[in-house]
């Protein structure tokens, strides 16, 4: 299990699940692969976590 802290603000947006800010992505050492639709987080002291989007 990994622990990732975030302050989320609900927005009424269509076709978006979440918007992550540059500061948050930097804090969690994010690698964004747009072609594979993956975001990998490598926070110090935490296991690596990869989120995969659906390919359309």
PDB file of N, CA, C and O in Angstrom:
ATOM      1  N   UNK A   1       0.836  -1.190   0.000  1.00  0.00           N
ATOM      2  CA  UNK A   1       0.000   0.000   0.000  1.00  0.00           C
ATOM      3  C   UNK A   1       0.874   1.244   0.000  1.00  0.00           C
ATOM      4  O   UNK A   1       1.936   1.275   0.622  1.00  0.00           O
ATOM      5  N   UNK A   2       0.415   2.260  -0.700  1.00  0.00           N
ATOM      6  CA  UNK A   2       1.119   3.546  -0.750  1.00  0.00           C
ATOM      7  C   UNK A   2       0.214   4.624  -0.176  1.00  0.00           C
ATOM      8  O   UNK A   2      -1.010   4.528  -0.269  1.00  0.00           O
ATOM      9  N   UNK A   3       0.808   5.643   0.413  1.00  0.00           N
ATOM     10  CA  UNK A   3       0.071   6.751   0.998  1.00  0.00           C
ATOM     11  C   UNK A   3       0.414   8.005   0.211  1.00  0.00           C
ATOM     12  O   UNK A   3       1.567   8.435   0.200  1.00  0.00           O
ATOM     13  N   UNK A   4      -0.582   8.596  -0.449  1.00  0.00           N
ATOM     14  CA  UNK A   4      -0.396   9.811  -1.231  1.00  0.00           C
ATOM     15  C   UNK A   4      -1.402  10.847  -0.765  1.00  0.00           C
ATOM     16  O   UNK A   4      -2.608  10.670  -0.938  1.00  0.00           O
ATOM     17  N   UNK A   5      -0.911  11.925  -0.177  1.00  0.00           N
ATOM     18  CA  UNK A   5      -1.792  12.961   0.346  1.00  0.00           C
ATOM     19  C   UNK A   5      -2.095  13.994  -0.731  1.00  0.00           C
ATOM     20  O   UNK A   5      -1.205  14.416  -1.470  1.00  0.00           O
ATOM     21  N   UNK A   6      -3.363  14.397  -0.812  1.00  0.00           N
ATOM     22  CA  UNK A   6      -3.774  15.427  -1.770  1.00  0.00           C
ATOM     23  C   UNK A   6      -4.993  16.151  -1.227  1.00  0.00           C
ATOM     24  O   UNK A   6      -5.845  15.546  -0.575  1.00  0.00           O
ATOM     25  N   UNK A   7      -5.075  17.436  -1.495  1.00  0.00           N
ATOM     26  CA  UNK A   7      -6.262  18.224  -1.174  1.00  0.00           C
ATOM     27  C   UNK A   7      -7.068  18.344  -2.457  1.00  0.00           C
ATOM     28  O   UNK A   7      -6.674  19.055  -3.382  1.00  0.00           O
ATOM     29  N   UNK A   8      -8.192  17.652  -2.511  1.00  0.00           N
ATOM     30  CA  UNK A   8      -9.001  17.620  -3.727  1.00  0.00           C
ATOM     31  C   UNK A   8     -10.162  18.593  -3.637  1.00  0.00           C
ATOM     32  O   UNK A   8     -10.789  18.736  -2.587  1.00  0.00           O
ATOM     33  N   UNK A   9     -10.440  19.257  -4.740  1.00  0.00           N
ATOM     34  CA  UNK A   9     -11.544  20.211  -4.830  1.00  0.00           C
ATOM     35  C   UNK A   9     -12.503  19.701  -5.898  1.00  0.00           C
ATOM     36  O   UNK A   9     -12.104  19.564  -7.055  1.00  0.00           O
ATOM     37  N   UNK A  10     -13.770  19.412  -5.543  1.00  0.00           N
ATOM     38  CA  UNK A  10     -14.726  18.923  -6.544  1.00  0.00           C
ATOM     39  C   UNK A  10     -15.022  19.990  -7.598  1.00  0.00           C
ATOM     40  O   UNK A  10     -15.279  21.149  -7.272  1.00  0.00           O
ATOM     41  N   UNK A  11     -14.983  19.583  -8.849  1.00  0.00           N
ATOM     42  CA  UNK A  11     -15.315  20.461  -9.970  1.00  0.00           C
ATOM     43  C   UNK A  11     -16.316  19.745 -10.863  1.00  0.00           C
ATOM     44  O   UNK A  11     -16.286  18.521 -10.989  1.00  0.00           O
ATOM     45  N   UNK A  12     -17.195  20.510 -11.477  1.00  0.00           N
ATOM     46  CA  UNK A  12     -18.199  19.934 -12.370  1.00  0.00           C
ATOM     47  C   UNK A  12     -17.647  19.918 -13.796  1.00  0.00           C
ATOM     48  O   UNK A  12     -18.003  20.758 -14.623  1.00  0.00           O
ATOM     49  N   UNK A  13     -16.769  18.945 -14.068  1.00  0.00           N
ATOM     50  CA  UNK A  13     -16.134  18.834 -15.377  1.00  0.00           C
ATOM     51  C   UNK A  13     -16.535  17.524 -16.035  1.00  0.00           C
ATOM     52  O   UNK A  13     -16.658  16.495 -15.371  1.00  0.00           O
ATOM     53  N   UNK A  14     -16.736  17.572 -17.338  1.00  0.00           N
ATOM     54  CA  UNK A  14     -17.114  16.388 -18.101  1.00  0.00           C
ATOM     55  C   UNK A  14     -15.845  15.751 -18.676  1.00  0.00           C
ATOM     56  O   UNK A  14     -14.952  16.459 -19.140  1.00  0.00           O
ATOM     57  N   UNK A  15     -15.767  14.429 -18.646  1.00  0.00           N
ATOM     58  CA  UNK A  15     -14.666  13.660 -19.242  1.00  0.00           C
ATOM     59  C   UNK A  15     -13.322  13.828 -18.545  1.00  0.00           C
ATOM     60  O   UNK A  15     -12.295  13.467 -19.119  1.00  0.00           O
ATOM     61  N   UNK A  16     -13.295  14.361 -17.337  1.00  0.00           N
ATOM     62  CA  UNK A  16     -12.054  14.457 -16.568  1.00  0.00           C
ATOM     63  C   UNK A  16     -12.265  13.787 -15.223  1.00  0.00           C
ATOM     64  O   UNK A  16     -13.278  14.014 -14.562  1.00  0.00           O
ATOM     65  N   UNK A  17     -11.304  12.956 -14.814  1.00  0.00           N
ATOM     66  CA  UNK A  17     -11.403  12.293 -13.517  1.00  0.00           C
ATOM     67  C   UNK A  17     -10.739  13.113 -12.422  1.00  0.00           C
ATOM     68  O   UNK A  17     -11.276  13.246 -11.322  1.00  0.00           O
ATOM     69  N   UNK A  18      -9.559  13.667 -12.731  1.00  0.00           N
ATOM     70  CA  UNK A  18      -8.813  14.428 -11.737  1.00  0.00           C
ATOM     71  C   UNK A  18      -7.829  15.349 -12.452  1.00  0.00           C
ATOM     72  O   UNK A  18      -7.338  15.030 -13.535  1.00  0.00           O
ATOM     73  N   UNK A  19      -7.549  16.487 -11.836  1.00  0.00           N
ATOM     74  CA  UNK A  19      -6.521  17.399 -12.330  1.00  0.00           C
ATOM     75  C   UNK A  19      -5.457  17.466 -11.250  1.00  0.00           C
ATOM     76  O   UNK A  19      -5.755  17.810 -10.106  1.00  0.00           O
ATOM     77  N   UNK A  20      -4.219  17.143 -11.599  1.00  0.00           N
ATOM     78  CA  UNK A  20      -3.114  17.171 -10.650  1.00  0.00           C
ATOM     79  C   UNK A  20      -2.203  18.346 -10.985  1.00  0.00           C
ATOM     80  O   UNK A  20      -1.823  18.535 -12.141  1.00  0.00           O
ATOM     81  N   UNK A  21      -1.856  19.130  -9.974  1.00  0.00           N
ATOM     82  CA  UNK A  21      -1.003  20.293 -10.178  1.00  0.00           C
ATOM     83  C   UNK A  21       0.464  19.922 -10.320  1.00  0.00           C
ATOM     84  O   UNK A  21       0.892  18.851  -9.888  1.00  0.00           O
ATOM     85  N   UNK A  22       1.226  20.814 -10.927  1.00  0.00           N
ATOM     86  CA  UNK A  22       2.650  20.574 -11.136  1.00  0.00           C
ATOM     87  C   UNK A  22       3.390  20.391  -9.816  1.00  0.00           C
ATOM     88  O   UNK A  22       4.278  19.544  -9.726  1.00  0.00           O
ATOM     89  N   UNK A  23       3.042  21.168  -8.787  1.00  0.00           N
ATOM     90  CA  UNK A  23       3.711  21.029  -7.490  1.00  0.00           C
ATOM     91  C   UNK A  23       3.482  19.643  -6.898  1.00  0.00           C
ATOM     92  O   UNK A  23       4.411  19.038  -6.363  1.00  0.00           O
ATOM     93  N   UNK A  24       2.249  19.133  -6.989  1.00  0.00           N
ATOM     94  CA  UNK A  24       1.925  17.803  -6.457  1.00  0.00           C
ATOM     95  C   UNK A  24       2.667  16.732  -7.247  1.00  0.00           C
ATOM     96  O   UNK A  24       3.227  15.805  -6.661  1.00  0.00           O
ATOM     97  N   UNK A  25       2.673  16.852  -8.577  1.00  0.00           N
ATOM     98  CA  UNK A  25       3.372  15.880  -9.416  1.00  0.00           C
ATOM     99  C   UNK A  25       4.870  15.875  -9.111  1.00  0.00           C
ATOM    100  O   UNK A  25       5.489  14.812  -9.058  1.00  0.00           O
ATOM    101  N   UNK A  26       5.447  17.051  -8.912  1.00  0.00           N
ATOM    102  CA  UNK A  26       6.872  17.139  -8.577  1.00  0.00           C
ATOM    103  C   UNK A  26       7.150  16.504  -7.214  1.00  0.00           C
ATOM    104  O   UNK A  26       8.122  15.765  -7.057  1.00  0.00           O
ATOM    105  N   UNK A  27       6.304  16.788  -6.243  1.00  0.00           N
ATOM    106  CA  UNK A  27       6.478  16.241  -4.890  1.00  0.00           C
ATOM    107  C   UNK A  27       6.514  14.717  -4.904  1.00  0.00           C
ATOM    108  O   UNK A  27       7.243  14.106  -4.122  1.00  0.00           O
ATOM    109  N   UNK A  28       5.734  14.104  -5.785  1.00  0.00           N
ATOM    110  CA  UNK A  28       5.637  12.643  -5.839  1.00  0.00           C
ATOM    111  C   UNK A  28       6.473  12.045  -6.971  1.00  0.00           C
ATOM    112  O   UNK A  28       6.277  10.892  -7.355  1.00  0.00           O
ATOM    113  N   UNK A  29       7.408  12.841  -7.502  1.00  0.00           N
ATOM    114  CA  UNK A  29       8.354  12.366  -8.526  1.00  0.00           C
ATOM    115  C   UNK A  29       7.619  11.672  -9.670  1.00  0.00           C
ATOM    116  O   UNK A  29       7.970  10.559 -10.061  1.00  0.00           O
ATOM    117  N   UNK A  30       6.602  12.336 -10.198  1.00  0.00           N
ATOM    118  CA  UNK A  30       5.744  11.741 -11.227  1.00  0.00           C
ATOM    119  C   UNK A  30       6.444  11.645 -12.578  1.00  0.00           C
ATOM    120  O   UNK A  30       7.174  12.545 -12.992  1.00  0.00           O
ATOM    121  N   UNK A  31       6.200  10.538 -13.241  1.00  0.00           N
ATOM    122  CA  UNK A  31       6.591  10.346 -14.637  1.00  0.00           C
ATOM    123  C   UNK A  31       5.300  10.177 -15.424  1.00  0.00           C
ATOM    124  O   UNK A  31       4.516   9.270 -15.147  1.00  0.00           O
ATOM    125  N   UNK A  32       5.075  11.045 -16.403  1.00  0.00           N
ATOM    126  CA  UNK A  32       3.845  11.014 -17.188  1.00  0.00           C
ATOM    127  C   UNK A  32       4.177  10.500 -18.588  1.00  0.00           C
ATOM    128  O   UNK A  32       4.991  11.085 -19.302  1.00  0.00           O
ATOM    129  N   UNK A  33       3.537   9.402 -18.963  1.00  0.00           N
ATOM    130  CA  UNK A  33       3.716   8.817 -20.297  1.00  0.00           C
ATOM    131  C   UNK A  33       2.397   9.003 -21.043  1.00  0.00           C
ATOM    132  O   UNK A  33       1.464   8.218 -20.874  1.00  0.00           O
ATOM    133  N   UNK A  34       2.327  10.031 -21.856  1.00  0.00           N
ATOM    134  CA  UNK A  34       1.090  10.354 -22.556  1.00  0.00           C
ATOM    135  C   UNK A  34       0.718   9.291 -23.580  1.00  0.00           C
ATOM    136  O   UNK A  34      -0.464   8.998 -23.764  1.00  0.00           O
ATOM    137  N   UNK A  35       1.714   8.708 -24.251  1.00  0.00           N
ATOM    138  CA  UNK A  35       1.433   7.706 -25.271  1.00  0.00           C
ATOM    139  C   UNK A  35       0.807   6.456 -24.661  1.00  0.00           C
ATOM    140  O   UNK A  35      -0.156   5.923 -25.211  1.00  0.00           O
ATOM    141  N   UNK A  36       1.336   5.979 -23.530  1.00  0.00           N
ATOM    142  CA  UNK A  36       0.804   4.789 -22.867  1.00  0.00           C
ATOM    143  C   UNK A  36      -0.358   5.119 -21.926  1.00  0.00           C
ATOM    144  O   UNK A  36      -0.997   4.216 -21.385  1.00  0.00           O
ATOM    145  N   UNK A  37      -0.631   6.420 -21.731  1.00  0.00           N
ATOM    146  CA  UNK A  37      -1.666   6.881 -20.795  1.00  0.00           C
ATOM    147  C   UNK A  37      -1.397   6.358 -19.388  1.00  0.00           C
ATOM    148  O   UNK A  37      -2.266   5.757 -18.757  1.00  0.00           O
ATOM    149  N   UNK A  38      -0.171   6.598 -18.909  1.00  0.00           N
ATOM    150  CA  UNK A  38       0.242   6.152 -17.581  1.00  0.00           C
ATOM    151  C   UNK A  38       0.863   7.306 -16.805  1.00  0.00           C
ATOM    152  O   UNK A  38       1.542   8.164 -17.370  1.00  0.00           O
ATOM    153  N   UNK A  39       0.616   7.308 -15.497  1.00  0.00           N
ATOM    154  CA  UNK A  39       1.295   8.209 -14.573  1.00  0.00           C
ATOM    155  C   UNK A  39       1.917   7.326 -13.504  1.00  0.00           C
ATOM    156  O   UNK A  39       1.218   6.567 -12.831  1.00  0.00           O
ATOM    157  N   UNK A  40       3.236   7.426 -13.350  1.00  0.00           N
ATOM    158  CA  UNK A  40       3.941   6.644 -12.343  1.00  0.00           C
ATOM    159  C   UNK A  40       4.452   7.597 -11.278  1.00  0.00           C
ATOM    160  O   UNK A  40       5.107   8.593 -11.583  1.00  0.00           O
ATOM    161  N   UNK A  41       4.144   7.281 -10.019  1.00  0.00           N
ATOM    162  CA  UNK A  41       4.574   8.084  -8.878  1.00  0.00           C
ATOM    163  C   UNK A  41       5.639   7.312  -8.118  1.00  0.00           C
ATOM    164  O   UNK A  41       5.465   6.138  -7.795  1.00  0.00           O
ATOM    165  N   UNK A  42       6.763   8.003  -7.834  1.00  0.00           N
ATOM    166  CA  UNK A  42       7.863   7.366  -7.126  1.00  0.00           C
ATOM    167  C   UNK A  42       8.237   8.215  -5.922  1.00  0.00           C
ATOM    168  O   UNK A  42       9.355   8.722  -5.839  1.00  0.00           O
ATOM    169  N   UNK A  43       7.311   8.371  -4.997  1.00  0.00           N
ATOM    170  CA  UNK A  43       7.547   9.179  -3.809  1.00  0.00           C
ATOM    171  C   UNK A  43       8.625   8.534  -2.951  1.00  0.00           C
ATOM    172  O   UNK A  43       8.625   7.315  -2.776  1.00  0.00           O
ATOM    173  N   UNK A  44       9.553   9.340  -2.405  1.00  0.00           N
ATOM    174  CA  UNK A  44      10.581   8.785  -1.521  1.00  0.00           C
ATOM    175  C   UNK A  44       9.947   8.054  -0.335  1.00  0.00           C
ATOM    176  O   UNK A  44       9.036   8.576   0.307  1.00  0.00           O
ATOM    177  N   UNK A  45      10.433   6.855  -0.051  1.00  0.00           N
ATOM    178  CA  UNK A  45       9.932   6.079   1.078  1.00  0.00           C
ATOM    179  C   UNK A  45       8.623   5.361   0.817  1.00  0.00           C
ATOM    180  O   UNK A  45       8.082   4.727   1.723  1.00  0.00           O
ATOM    181  N   UNK A  46       8.099   5.443  -0.402  1.00  0.00           N
ATOM    182  CA  UNK A  46       6.833   4.797  -0.756  1.00  0.00           C
ATOM    183  C   UNK A  46       7.075   3.835  -1.916  1.00  0.00           C
ATOM    184  O   UNK A  46       8.005   4.029  -2.698  1.00  0.00           O
ATOM    185  N   UNK A  47       6.245   2.801  -2.031  1.00  0.00           N
ATOM    186  CA  UNK A  47       6.371   1.934  -3.207  1.00  0.00           C
ATOM    187  C   UNK A  47       5.956   2.686  -4.475  1.00  0.00           C
ATOM    188  O   UNK A  47       5.151   3.615  -4.412  1.00  0.00           O
ATOM    189  N   UNK A  48       6.501   2.287  -5.610  1.00  0.00           N
ATOM    190  CA  UNK A  48       6.141   2.893  -6.895  1.00  0.00           C
ATOM    191  C   UNK A  48       4.686   2.556  -7.207  1.00  0.00           C
ATOM    192  O   UNK A  48       4.256   1.415  -7.040  1.00  0.00           O
ATOM    193  N   UNK A  49       3.931   3.556  -7.662  1.00  0.00           N
ATOM    194  CA  UNK A  49       2.519   3.385  -8.001  1.00  0.00           C
ATOM    195  C   UNK A  49       2.321   3.855  -9.439  1.00  0.00           C
ATOM    196  O   UNK A  49       2.771   4.940  -9.809  1.00  0.00           O
ATOM    197  N   UNK A  50       1.644   3.035 -10.254  1.00  0.00           N
ATOM    198  CA  UNK A  50       1.358   3.414 -11.636  1.00  0.00           C
ATOM    199  C   UNK A  50      -0.141   3.386 -11.874  1.00  0.00           C
ATOM    200  O   UNK A  50      -0.814   2.396 -11.586  1.00  0.00           O
ATOM    201  N   UNK A  51      -0.655   4.493 -12.408  1.00  0.00           N
ATOM    202  CA  UNK A  51      -2.058   4.594 -12.796  1.00  0.00           C
ATOM    203  C   UNK A  51      -2.114   4.497 -14.312  1.00  0.00           C
ATOM    204  O   UNK A  51      -1.337   5.146 -15.012  1.00  0.00           O
ATOM    205  N   UNK A  52      -3.035   3.685 -14.816  1.00  0.00           N
ATOM    206  CA  UNK A  52      -3.177   3.508 -16.263  1.00  0.00           C
ATOM    207  C   UNK A  52      -4.571   3.945 -16.702  1.00  0.00           C
ATOM    208  O   UNK A  52      -5.574   3.518 -16.130  1.00  0.00           O
ATOM    209  N   UNK A  53      -4.624   4.795 -17.716  1.00  0.00           N
ATOM    210  CA  UNK A  53      -5.894   5.223 -18.274  1.00  0.00           C
ATOM    211  C   UNK A  53      -6.366   4.243 -19.332  1.00  0.00           C
ATOM    212  O   UNK A  53      -5.603   3.400 -19.805  1.00  0.00           O
ATOM    213  N   UNK A  54      -7.625   4.364 -19.694  1.00  0.00           N
ATOM    214  CA  UNK A  54      -8.187   3.506 -20.738  1.00  0.00           C
ATOM    215  C   UNK A  54      -7.756   4.020 -22.097  1.00  0.00           C
ATOM    216  O   UNK A  54      -7.811   5.221 -22.362  1.00  0.00           O
ATOM    217  N   UNK A  55      -7.333   3.119 -22.945  1.00  0.00           N
ATOM    218  CA  UNK A  55      -6.967   3.485 -24.316  1.00  0.00           C
ATOM    219  C   UNK A  55      -8.227   3.468 -25.165  1.00  0.00           C
ATOM    220  O   UNK A  55      -8.991   2.503 -25.128  1.00  0.00           O
ATOM    221  N   UNK A  56      -8.446   4.525 -25.925  1.00  0.00           N
ATOM    222  CA  UNK A  56      -9.644   4.639 -26.756  1.00  0.00           C
ATOM    223  C   UNK A  56      -9.298   4.455 -28.189  1.00  0.00           C
ATOM    224  O   UNK A  56     -10.177   4.515 -29.049  1.00  0.00           O
TER     225      UNK A  56
END
